[in-house]
Amino acid sequence: MFGLRAAPRAFRAFKPILLTPLRSFRLSHHALGELTAAPKKRLTGFQEHQLKHNLSNDEMATLYREYREEKTRKRNLTIGLYFSSIAVVTLALGYASVPLYRLICQRTGWGGTPITDQTKFTPDKFVPVDLDHKIRISFTTQTSGILPWKFTPQQREVYLTPGETALAFYKAKNYSDKDIIGMATYSVTPDHVAPYFNKIQCFCFEEQRLLAGEEVDMPVFFFIDPEFASDPAMRNIDDVVLHYTFFKARYDDDGELTPEVSA
């Protein structure tokens, strides 16, 4: 009886030892299954092409080098076209910037340029207002160093109220023995008055051709917008300067009149 009762106890004592080889076998068999079930390494496009066409390693190296060279050529071509497009656009903007800037300034008064857009000259703009507020308009002139002209205002100043028109004259004389084309630019100071300074007739930004020794009078017909009187920013403005600068000018390849800044 004692021997039979002790047998189960002995089996329980030796059970871990007996089962260890079985567990190791199961683990080894499972690991072997994972290894045999592992997916094969995927071939690259070039390797598949090599197998499909039965090419040697040297032939594949040559083919790969040609592929890289063609890819580099296409990339360089794309970059070249991109920068060429930028250069063309920049050049076009450069040619268009001068007339575009001039047009914007003449329509908006930006940059101290008086407005010359006559679509803004409606009848209500010519009604004088604030008659007690007289604005002094002074005239100054300048000529470039390579232009042999004398250019001066015929009057030093005029007084007017907002909505009132005024006429001023300038005199220009060509002191050279050659016919010369000139072009005038202008500005108003203070520059924030420019949106209210309107020119009905002006000789600016246009060809002014003077024959050798010729002298001419140049009129400017202008007014101050009546809205000047109702703008709080203009309340303390009593003096305005209209300044002209004359340049020697020529026509460029596109037929655009442009000033010459040097001889």
Rosetta silent file (secondary structure, phi, psi, omega in degrees, C-alpha in Angstrom):
SEQUENCE: MFGLRAAPRAFRAFKPILLTPLRSFRLSHHALGELTAAPKKRLTGFQEHQLKHNLSNDEMATLYREYREEKTRKRNLTIGLYFSSIAVVTLALGYASVPLYRLICQRTGWGGTPITDQTKFTPDKFVPVDLDHKIRISFTTQTSGILPWKFTPQQREVYLTPGETALAFYKAKNYSDKDIIGMATYSVTPDHVAPYFNKIQCFCFEEQRLLAGEEVDMPVFFFIDPEFASDPAMRNIDDVVLHYTFFKARYDDDGELTPEVSA
SCORE:     score description
SCORE:     0.000 S_00000001
   1 L     0.000  -43.331 -178.908    0.000    0.000    0.000 S_00000001
   2 H   -62.004  -38.773 -178.336    2.733    2.366    0.873 S_00000001
   3 H   -69.312  -38.057 -179.436    4.485    1.760   -2.498 S_00000001
   4 H   -70.320  -38.166  179.499    1.288    2.362   -4.562 S_00000001
   5 H   -69.628  -30.922 -177.090    0.432    5.567   -2.716 S_00000001
   6 H   -78.781  -17.609 -177.387    3.951    6.877   -3.155 S_00000001
   7 H   -62.387  -48.119  178.204    3.959    6.319   -6.942 S_00000001
   8 H   -59.550  -38.440  179.643    1.767    9.341   -7.828 S_00000001
   9 H   -63.158  -41.322  179.737    3.872   11.528   -5.637 S_00000001
  10 H   -64.786  -38.445  179.787    7.022   10.346   -7.375 S_00000001
  11 H   -64.961  -41.079  178.391    5.443   11.000  -10.832 S_00000001
  12 H   -64.222  -33.102 -179.346    4.497   14.549   -9.817 S_00000001
  13 H   -70.253  -38.407 -178.547    8.035   15.157   -8.654 S_00000001
  14 H   -93.328    0.320 -176.629    9.561   13.955  -11.913 S_00000001
  15 H   -59.419  -46.848  178.546    6.841   15.433  -14.228 S_00000001
  16 H   -59.086  -35.426 -178.761    8.749   18.706  -15.063 S_00000001
  17 H   -70.838  -39.232 -178.309   11.814   16.688  -15.952 S_00000001
  18 H   -70.409  -33.781 -174.764    9.872   14.285  -18.158 S_00000001
  19 H   -86.468  -17.095 -177.041    7.960   17.035  -20.028 S_00000001
  20 H   -58.623  -46.625  177.622   10.935   19.354  -20.712 S_00000001
  21 H   -60.652  -37.646 -179.826   12.167   17.451  -23.834 S_00000001
  22 H   -64.242  -43.075  178.160    8.607   17.382  -25.187 S_00000001
  23 H   -63.786  -43.672  179.400    8.225   21.142  -24.759 S_00000001
  24 H   -60.473  -37.716  179.543   11.619   21.770  -26.394 S_00000001
  25 H   -65.532  -42.949  179.628   10.529   19.598  -29.324 S_00000001
  26 H   -63.532  -42.770  179.073    7.288   21.561  -29.714 S_00000001
  27 H   -63.923  -42.638 -179.674    9.119   24.913  -29.580 S_00000001
  28 H   -65.073  -40.435  179.321   11.708   23.764  -32.087 S_00000001
  29 H   -65.157  -39.542  178.222    9.038   22.436  -34.412 S_00000001
  30 H   -65.539  -43.820  178.312    7.088   25.761  -34.165 S_00000001
  31 H   -63.323  -38.962  178.222   10.226   27.844  -34.882 S_00000001
  32 H   -63.594  -36.295  178.082   11.008   25.606  -37.852 S_00000001
  33 H   -65.161  -39.411  178.979    7.475   26.190  -39.139 S_00000001
  34 H   -65.719  -39.642  179.760    7.911   29.951  -38.942 S_00000001
  35 H   -66.161  -43.088 -179.419   11.202   29.756  -40.826 S_00000001
  36 H   -70.354  -24.544 -178.728    9.770   27.576  -43.561 S_00000001
  37 H   -91.527   -2.151 -178.109    6.703   29.882  -43.833 S_00000001
  38 L   -64.285  137.166 -178.381    8.760   33.123  -44.061 S_00000001
  39 L   -67.607  149.750  177.534    8.034   35.040  -47.308 S_00000001
  40 L   -72.149  151.296  179.033   10.672   35.147  -49.974 S_00000001
  41 L   -66.634  131.182 -176.126   12.594   38.396  -50.505 S_00000001
  42 L   -75.968  136.064  179.790   10.893   40.514  -53.182 S_00000001
  43 L   -80.371  148.837  175.582   12.913   41.195  -56.289 S_00000001
  44 L   -77.591  169.408  179.489   13.494   44.732  -57.553 S_00000001
  45 H   -60.678  -38.988  179.449   12.330   45.871  -60.963 S_00000001
  46 H   -68.294  -37.746  178.628   15.839   45.579  -62.366 S_00000001
  47 H   -66.888  -40.604  176.328   16.263   42.067  -60.970 S_00000001
  48 H   -63.108  -40.726  178.434   12.957   40.976  -62.472 S_00000001
  49 H   -63.854  -39.212  179.404   14.016   42.533  -65.797 S_00000001
  50 H   -63.979  -44.114 -179.895   17.351   40.694  -65.608 S_00000001
  51 H   -68.561  -39.731 -176.707   15.665   37.341  -65.000 S_00000001
  52 H   -65.420  -41.297 -175.870   13.002   37.923  -67.623 S_00000001
  53 H  -101.789    4.873  176.384   15.456   38.834  -70.407 S_00000001
  54 L    54.357   54.720 -178.502   18.305   36.603  -69.187 S_00000001
  55 L   -97.208  149.989  176.990   20.793   39.483  -68.959 S_00000001
  56 L   -80.664  169.346  179.637   24.281   39.299  -67.480 S_00000001
  57 H   -63.826  -38.215  178.579   25.467   41.470  -64.610 S_00000001
  58 H   -64.763  -41.636  178.307   27.574   43.610  -66.986 S_00000001
  59 H   -64.853  -38.863  177.740   24.583   44.173  -69.277 S_00000001
  60 H   -67.818  -36.096  177.999   22.452   45.130  -66.269 S_00000001
  61 H   -64.619  -41.646  178.222   25.146   47.565  -65.063 S_00000001
  62 H   -65.189  -43.113  179.341   25.203   49.235  -68.482 S_00000001
  63 H   -63.415  -41.001  179.875   21.412   49.385  -68.564 S_00000001
  64 H   -67.248  -38.599  178.133   21.259   50.890  -65.062 S_00000001
  65 H   -63.991  -42.005  177.814   23.907   53.515  -65.940 S_00000001
  66 H   -64.157  -38.325  177.738   21.933   54.552  -69.046 S_00000001
  67 H   -62.877  -43.901  179.709   18.780   54.781  -66.941 S_00000001
  68 H   -65.247  -40.834  179.587   20.485   57.076  -64.402 S_00000001
  69 H   -64.292  -41.411  178.758   21.926   59.285  -67.166 S_00000001
  70 H   -66.023  -39.536  178.311   18.523   59.675  -68.820 S_00000001
  71 H   -64.052  -41.821  178.168   16.895   60.499  -65.473 S_00000001
  72 H   -65.421  -40.055  179.296   19.573   63.132  -64.744 S_00000001
  73 H   -62.429  -43.321  179.962   19.152   64.664  -68.236 S_00000001
  74 H   -65.832  -38.933  178.939   15.386   64.996  -67.786 S_00000001
  75 H   -65.441  -42.440  178.118   15.814   66.560  -64.340 S_00000001
  76 H   -65.124  -37.269  178.117   18.338   69.090  -65.666 S_00000001
  77 H   -64.500  -41.640  179.020   16.032   69.914  -68.586 S_00000001
  78 H   -63.719  -43.698  179.083   13.124   70.545  -66.198 S_00000001
  79 H   -64.196  -40.983  179.029   15.250   72.801  -63.992 S_00000001
  80 H   -62.987  -43.448  178.165   16.509   74.704  -67.053 S_00000001
  81 H   -64.383  -36.754 -179.744   12.985   75.271  -68.368 S_00000001
  82 H   -63.393  -49.255 -178.207   11.848   76.430  -64.924 S_00000001
  83 H   -72.043  -29.669  175.252   14.558   79.072  -64.561 S_00000001
  84 H   -65.224  -39.443  177.968   14.169   80.141  -68.206 S_00000001
  85 H   -63.997  -40.672  178.133   10.477   80.772  -67.561 S_00000001
  86 H   -63.186  -40.778 -179.908   11.329   82.877  -64.511 S_00000001
  87 H   -64.337  -41.886 -179.833   13.808   84.923  -66.581 S_00000001
  88 H   -64.237  -44.045  179.801   11.235   85.546  -69.333 S_00000001
  89 H   -64.454  -41.814  179.115    8.566   86.622  -66.829 S_00000001
  90 H   -63.020  -41.707  178.697   11.016   88.898  -65.011 S_00000001
  91 H   -64.054  -41.909  179.571   12.096   90.513  -68.282 S_00000001
  92 H   -64.273  -40.721  178.075    8.473   91.067  -69.318 S_00000001
  93 H   -66.361  -35.241  178.027    7.647   92.655  -65.967 S_00000001
  94 H   -62.451  -42.098  179.401   10.713   94.890  -66.291 S_00000001
  95 H   -70.098  -33.475 -175.977    9.510   96.238  -69.632 S_00000001
  96 H   -87.362  -14.077 -171.763    5.947   96.663  -68.370 S_00000001
  97 H   -65.610  -39.903 -176.761    6.811   98.126  -64.954 S_00000001
  98 H   -64.780  -54.860  178.258    7.476  101.709  -66.088 S_00000001
  99 H   -64.881  -33.496  179.392    4.192  102.310  -67.984 S_00000001
 100 H   -66.873  -45.175  177.682    2.274  100.249  -65.398 S_00000001
 101 H   -60.005  -42.600 -179.673    3.737  102.250  -62.496 S_00000001
 102 H   -62.616  -42.872 -179.027    2.963  105.479  -64.350 S_00000001
 103 H   -64.188  -44.622 -179.804   -0.638  104.410  -64.998 S_00000001
 104 H   -62.643  -43.845 -178.907   -1.235  103.423  -61.356 S_00000001
 105 H   -63.995  -40.817 -177.577    0.248  106.681  -60.066 S_00000001
 106 H   -69.755  -26.562 -179.020   -1.810  108.806  -62.460 S_00000001
 107 H   -89.648  -27.655 -173.784   -5.036  107.057  -61.450 S_00000001
 108 H  -114.273  -16.246 -174.856   -4.494  106.847  -57.698 S_00000001
 109 L    78.347   14.984 -178.715   -2.064  109.645  -56.797 S_00000001
 110 H   -69.754  144.936  176.780    0.311  107.061  -55.354 S_00000001
 111 H    71.643   23.577  178.800    3.931  108.128  -54.792 S_00000001
 112 H    77.284   14.350  179.937    3.145  111.840  -54.830 S_00000001
 113 L   -92.206  121.937  178.719    1.946  111.734  -58.457 S_00000001
 114 L   -61.624  150.799 -179.381   -1.044  114.001  -59.173 S_00000001
 115 E   -77.678  132.696  176.160   -4.097  112.351  -60.705 S_00000001
 116 L  -123.304    9.312  178.568   -4.563  112.843  -64.452 S_00000001
 117 L   -74.041  107.097 -172.807   -7.348  110.293  -65.005 S_00000001
 118 H   -74.352   -9.530  175.171  -10.049  112.474  -66.581 S_00000001
 119 H   -68.096  -17.448  178.248  -12.803  109.938  -65.888 S_00000001
 120 H   -87.647   -4.838 -174.685  -12.677  111.245  -62.318 S_00000001
 121 L   -90.073   71.585  177.538  -13.341  114.846  -63.416 S_00000001
 122 L   -84.320  158.980 -175.621  -17.118  114.963  -62.854 S_00000001
 123 H   -54.467  -33.758 -178.362  -18.964  118.334  -62.656 S_00000001
 124 H   -67.142  -15.242  179.160  -19.266  118.205  -58.859 S_00000001
 125 H   -76.405  -14.695 -175.745  -15.448  118.329  -58.654 S_00000001
 126 H  -105.126   26.868  176.627  -15.426  121.889  -60.043 S_00000001
 127 L  -105.456  110.670 -179.314  -17.542  123.479  -57.304 S_00000001
 128 L   -60.258  137.936  177.708  -15.354  125.606  -54.987 S_00000001
 129 L  -132.283  165.713  177.582  -15.780  124.850  -51.285 S_00000001
 130 L    48.719   59.171 -172.771  -14.262  126.178  -48.063 S_00000001
 131 L   -63.322  -20.573 -179.992  -13.724  129.595  -49.620 S_00000001
 132 L   -81.091  -10.844 -178.149  -11.935  130.885  -46.519 S_00000001
 133 L  -102.832   99.654  178.714   -9.209  128.289  -46.856 S_00000001
 134 L   -92.603  131.600  179.882   -6.730  129.390  -49.494 S_00000001
 135 E  -106.284  129.903  178.309   -4.040  126.884  -50.470 S_00000001
 136 E   -90.128  123.355  176.563   -0.713  128.146  -51.786 S_00000001
 137 E  -104.974  115.841  178.410    0.641  126.140  -54.738 S_00000001
 138 E  -101.253  150.902 -176.376    4.369  126.694  -55.322 S_00000001
 139 E  -119.912  128.102  176.748    6.195  125.637  -58.510 S_00000001
 140 E  -130.200  154.356 -177.558    9.708  124.241  -58.680 S_00000001
 141 E  -139.661  163.723  178.687   11.668  122.762  -61.590 S_00000001
 142 E  -159.194  146.912  174.249   14.788  120.768  -62.356 S_00000001
 143 E  -125.261  148.438  179.589   16.536  119.448  -65.485 S_00000001
 144 L   -69.264  158.630 -174.728   18.861  116.465  -65.791 S_00000001
 145 L   -66.158  -22.111 -177.653   22.565  117.117  -66.246 S_00000001
 146 L   -97.853    4.698  179.336   22.637  115.794  -69.826 S_00000001
 147 L  -103.407  111.223 -177.632   19.709  117.914  -71.046 S_00000001
 148 L   -81.918   54.191  179.140   20.918  121.319  -72.370 S_00000001
 149 E  -116.318  156.678  166.787   17.590  123.022  -71.672 S_00000001
 150 E  -111.301  125.650 -174.458   16.507  125.820  -69.408 S_00000001
 151 E  -132.680  114.946 -174.738   13.180  125.017  -67.782 S_00000001
 152 E  -139.452  150.969  173.498   11.538  127.490  -65.392 S_00000001
 153 E   -78.163  146.584  178.489    8.049  128.326  -64.068 S_00000001
 154 L   -81.473  -14.705  176.158    6.511  131.609  -65.223 S_00000001
 155 L  -137.999  147.631 -178.074    5.035  132.223  -61.778 S_00000001
 156 L   -79.509  -34.954 -175.993    6.376  131.299  -58.378 S_00000001
 157 E  -161.862  160.664  172.012    3.014  130.488  -56.771 S_00000001
 158 E  -138.755  159.272  177.534   -0.781  130.701  -57.020 S_00000001
 159 E  -118.278  138.601  177.830   -3.552  130.585  -54.414 S_00000001
 160 E  -155.863  162.963  177.141   -6.794  128.629  -54.797 S_00000001
 161 L  -104.201  160.187  177.075   -9.543  126.932  -52.795 S_00000001
 162 L   -57.553  133.474 -177.859  -10.617  123.247  -53.148 S_00000001
 163 L    92.291   -8.420 -179.901  -12.776  122.869  -56.264 S_00000001
 164 L   -96.650  136.439  179.153  -11.265  125.931  -57.967 S_00000001
 165 E   -88.518  156.877  179.089   -9.252  125.538  -61.191 S_00000001
 166 E  -146.255  151.467  179.809   -5.942  127.256  -61.900 S_00000001
 167 E  -123.201  128.148  179.428   -3.673  127.697  -64.921 S_00000001
 168 E  -128.054  154.592 -178.932    0.107  127.908  -64.675 S_00000001
 169 E  -125.874  145.324  173.333    2.818  128.259  -67.344 S_00000001
 170 E  -121.814  155.917  178.033    6.358  126.990  -67.704 S_00000001
 171 E  -123.724  132.206  178.700    8.996  128.045  -70.211 S_00000001
 172 E  -126.918  138.107  178.771   11.511  125.680  -71.796 S_00000001
 173 E  -135.784  133.299  178.050   14.398  126.583  -74.123 S_00000001
 174 E   -90.127  113.022 -177.722   16.802  124.321  -75.998 S_00000001
 175 L   -91.875    3.181 -179.423   20.283  125.848  -75.802 S_00000001
 176 L   -93.720  173.633  178.352   21.962  123.227  -78.003 S_00000001
 177 L   -98.023   18.488  179.400   22.471  123.214  -81.770 S_00000001
 178 L  -130.104  152.447  172.606   20.519  119.954  -82.154 S_00000001
 179 L   -71.446  134.883 -175.981   16.867  118.964  -81.960 S_00000001
 180 E  -134.079  140.933  174.824   16.250  117.185  -78.658 S_00000001
 181 E   -97.209  130.231  176.632   13.358  115.179  -77.232 S_00000001
 182 E  -120.608  160.922  176.781   12.561  115.776  -73.574 S_00000001
 183 E  -143.293  133.736 -176.944   10.139  114.177  -71.124 S_00000001
 184 E  -106.190  140.618  168.606    8.915  115.609  -67.833 S_00000001
 185 E  -114.839  163.684 -174.815    7.980  113.815  -64.632 S_00000001
 186 E  -147.949  163.354  176.936    6.258  115.473  -61.708 S_00000001
 187 E  -156.659  163.606  179.933    5.374  115.060  -58.057 S_00000001
 188 E  -121.907  138.022  175.461    3.473  116.795  -55.294 S_00000001
 189 E  -126.374  131.468   -1.194    4.696  117.578  -51.784 S_00000001
 190 L   -64.516  146.285 -173.070    3.394  116.621  -49.245 S_00000001
 191 H   -67.692  -23.847  179.924    2.884  113.353  -51.109 S_00000001
 192 H   -77.329   -1.629  173.514   -0.383  112.476  -49.298 S_00000001
 193 H   -84.853  -19.179 -174.020   -1.972  115.514  -50.999 S_00000001
 194 H   -52.481  -39.819  179.278   -1.440  113.881  -54.426 S_00000001
 195 H   -61.827  -18.556  179.618   -4.813  112.017  -54.476 S_00000001
 196 H  -100.668   -7.613 -178.160   -6.550  115.415  -54.296 S_00000001
 197 E   -95.033  111.782 -174.243   -4.287  117.158  -56.827 S_00000001
 198 E  -116.106  136.331  178.407   -5.840  116.733  -60.298 S_00000001
 199 E  -109.447  125.106  177.159   -4.434  117.817  -63.649 S_00000001
 200 E   -86.588  -40.308  177.252   -6.797  118.573  -66.518 S_00000001
 201 E  -137.000  135.736 -175.699   -4.037  119.451  -68.983 S_00000001
 202 L  -157.120  153.764  178.505   -0.348  118.663  -68.624 S_00000001
 203 L  -101.390    9.331 -174.388    2.794  118.166  -70.694 S_00000001
 204 L   -78.341  152.446  177.444    4.172  115.429  -68.466 S_00000001
 205 L    58.318   17.896  178.252    5.150  111.912  -69.615 S_00000001
 206 L  -123.507  160.554  179.202    4.763  112.989  -73.252 S_00000001
 207 L   -67.236  128.063  173.217    7.246  113.814  -75.980 S_00000001
 208 E  -123.188   97.779 -177.947    8.410  117.414  -75.915 S_00000001
 209 E   -96.013  121.631  177.039   10.595  117.973  -78.964 S_00000001
 210 E  -113.072  129.835  176.105   12.431  121.287  -79.113 S_00000001
 211 L   -70.335  165.745  179.513   14.346  122.346  -82.195 S_00000001
 212 L   -57.705  121.409  179.699   17.834  123.764  -81.846 S_00000001
 213 L    77.081    4.643 -177.039   17.515  127.105  -80.013 S_00000001
 214 L   -78.139  147.920  176.900   13.706  126.835  -79.758 S_00000001
 215 E  -129.916  132.973 -177.170   11.779  128.270  -76.788 S_00000001
 216 E  -136.370  158.233  172.092    8.204  127.277  -75.901 S_00000001
 217 E  -101.512  139.660 -178.117    5.561  127.874  -73.215 S_00000001
 218 E  -125.108  116.189 -177.866    4.026  124.843  -71.527 S_00000001
 219 E   -89.361  154.039  172.828    0.680  125.187  -69.691 S_00000001
 220 E  -133.371  122.006 -178.504   -0.617  123.190  -66.731 S_00000001
 221 E  -113.053  121.136 -171.348   -4.340  123.285  -65.916 S_00000001
 222 E  -147.703  172.422  174.008   -5.215  121.794  -62.519 S_00000001
 223 E  -158.671  163.136  175.448   -7.487  121.887  -59.457 S_00000001
 224 E  -100.430  128.536 -179.130   -7.733  120.564  -55.899 S_00000001
 225 L   -58.122  135.251  179.156  -10.518  118.030  -55.297 S_00000001
 226 H   -58.047  -25.692  179.394  -13.303  119.490  -53.067 S_00000001
 227 H   -66.302  -13.134  174.338  -13.032  116.416  -50.824 S_00000001
 228 H   -55.549  -39.040 -175.479   -9.715  117.865  -49.685 S_00000001
 229 H   -69.675  -24.318 -176.540  -11.688  120.197  -47.393 S_00000001
 230 H   -99.387    0.140  179.329  -13.493  117.346  -45.606 S_00000001
 231 L   -89.362  117.459 -179.806  -10.437  115.157  -44.993 S_00000001
 232 H   -58.465  -28.585 -179.128   -9.166  115.615  -41.401 S_00000001
 233 H   -69.980  -17.968 -179.106   -5.636  114.695  -42.550 S_00000001
 234 H   -97.759    3.523 -171.390   -5.607  117.779  -44.811 S_00000001
 235 L   -58.728  -38.646 -176.165   -6.763  120.203  -42.098 S_00000001
 236 L  -101.850   14.538  179.740   -3.353  121.770  -41.513 S_00000001
 237 L   -89.673  112.519  177.729   -2.155  121.689  -45.128 S_00000001
 238 L  -116.833  -17.049 -177.358   -1.782  125.248  -46.428 S_00000001
 239 E  -127.338  131.958  177.579    1.221  124.844  -48.768 S_00000001
 240 E  -130.452  137.996  179.720    1.633  122.423  -51.660 S_00000001
 241 E  -112.800  125.546  173.094    4.644  122.174  -53.993 S_00000001
 242 E  -102.708  116.799 -174.288    4.292  120.996  -57.594 S_00000001
 243 E  -115.651  133.535  176.275    7.695  119.882  -58.847 S_00000001
 244 E  -117.006  142.230  172.149    8.716  119.054  -62.437 S_00000001
 245 E  -127.972  127.888  178.940   11.893  117.371  -63.637 S_00000001
 246 E  -101.682  134.024  177.836   12.816  117.288  -67.339 S_00000001
 247 E  -119.973  150.638  167.179   14.908  114.454  -68.772 S_00000001
 248 E   -70.639  137.824 -172.396   16.452  113.867  -72.126 S_00000001
 249 E  -131.024  162.171  176.172   14.393  111.053  -73.685 S_00000001
 250 E  -151.458  166.446  176.639   14.485  108.555  -76.493 S_00000001
 251 E   -96.398  130.231  179.970   12.322  105.776  -77.901 S_00000001
 252 L   -82.696 -173.269 -176.179   13.378  102.233  -77.042 S_00000001
 253 L   -64.715  -22.645  178.963   13.087   99.171  -79.276 S_00000001
 254 L   -93.716    5.841  179.226    9.434   98.759  -78.304 S_00000001
 255 L    79.048   15.243  179.931    8.576  102.347  -79.221 S_00000001
 256 L   -93.464  131.637  178.654    8.228  103.387  -75.589 S_00000001
 257 E   -75.511  121.886 -177.934    9.456  106.855  -74.623 S_00000001
 258 E  -131.307  145.212  179.078   12.001  106.467  -71.840 S_00000001
 259 E   -74.520  147.881  173.457   14.265  108.983  -70.060 S_00000001
 260 E   -98.449  126.411 -177.081   18.038  108.868  -70.483 S_00000001
 261 L   -97.703  -10.444  178.369   19.837  109.080  -67.159 S_00000001
 262 L  -146.943  160.966 -177.444   23.376  109.290  -68.561 S_00000001
 263 L   -71.755    0.000    0.000   25.116  110.507  -71.674 S_00000001
